[in-house]
Amino acid sequence: MKLNFRFAIVSDLHIALPETIWDNPNRFHLVEVSIPAFDSVLAHLTQLDIDFLLIPGDLTQHGEPTNHQWLQNRLSQLPFPSYVIPGNHDIPVLMANEQSIGFADFPYYYQQFGYENPQQHYYNRQIFPGVRLIALNSNSFNDQGQQIGRLDNQQLQWLKGELAAIEDDLVLVMIHHNVVEHLPNQSCHPMANRYMLENAGELRQLLHSYGVKLVFTGHLHVQDIAYSQGIYDITTGSLVSYPHPYRILEFNRDELGRESLQVVSHRVESVPNFPNLQTLSRKWMGDRSYPFVLKLLTLPPLSLPLDQAQTLAPGLRDFWATIADGDAMLEYPHFPIHVRRYIEQYSAINDGNRALIDNHSTLLIGK
């Protein structure tokens, strides 16, 4: 059956009303622009003929009730359906406290945006004939009440049952944590592993066994498309950190059953009080990059001595901004050879060839 639809993805909004904004000298996100940036994106999307909007988590700065309420109200004004899932920032605590809503509260804010059953943090919706969205919750809490990125057994069993019952519909999956690695050895890296789903391998195997090919994630704050076991993990950068991106995607299945997904990325160029947002934001990230880069250099696998790391770190000022941009090409010819080889692994290279697919591409999904 022929099928064609267009949708948008905006991720990691970190919505923060002015009175809720907190500061941290090393934060990369420019939460001050969260609301005007989102309004700018919505102004663009409402001019387009899109079928729906996906928001893969981190809707709010830190789960503040007023920020969830603001977003709920804003989404209700849109002329197209929106579907959300929680990120780690949306439900940072199991029980509500003076700052954040509790874990159980989240679905009640978003009953119009996927959570028809607010007693469950995940859902399966037929968003129109022939297309289903499975939205998963990757936020769990261990016995000490610490938040971890993992699908619990109950949700995995539910997912298996849902997939088994789906016959011919195209299935899209949305989840906050990454399912496929977007960075070198991401699952094991001491800085990057928290952005991966702990049991990503189990989820990939389950999705692969039912022919699910498209997964949409957030959390990492970079523009990247990764592929493993027949699955594309399309992660979208944060709206409040450089390069303030969002995506418009078009799925097509022709009369022969051939499927493709066209990906077009956009970015917010300016908002009130930040007329040159791209330049300012990249500088903002660079100005705060030193502690991050120093940690990257001194932790495994590089494990550089501190004095050497301190010498090299200033030269990596724009390292993370370049990765966040997508399609990164990193060259550091003056670095020691082992450092250079490691850092350059973060480039958009596949089997020795440039693979510039992170921002603009047409993915051939198959038949």
Buried (B, 14 or more C-beta within 10 A) or exposed (E): EEBEBBBBBBBBBBBBBEEBEEEEEEBBBBBBBBBBBBEBBBEEBEEEEBBBBBBBBBBBBBBBBEBBBBBBEBBEEBEBBBBBBBBBBBBBBBEBEEBBBBBBBBBEBBEBBBBEEBEEBBBBBEBEEBBBBBBBBBBBBEEEEEBBBBBBEEBBEBBEEBBEEBEEBBBBBBBBBBBBBBBBEBBEBEEBBBBBBBBBBBBBEBBBEEEBBBBBBBBBBBBBBBBBEEBBBBBBBBBBBBBBBBBBBBBBBEEEEEBBBBBBBBBBBBBEEBEEBBEBBBBBBBEBBBEBBBEBBBBEEBEBEEEBBBEBBEBBBBBBBBBBBBBBEBEBEEBEEEBBEBBBEBBBBEEEEEBBBBBEBEBEBEE
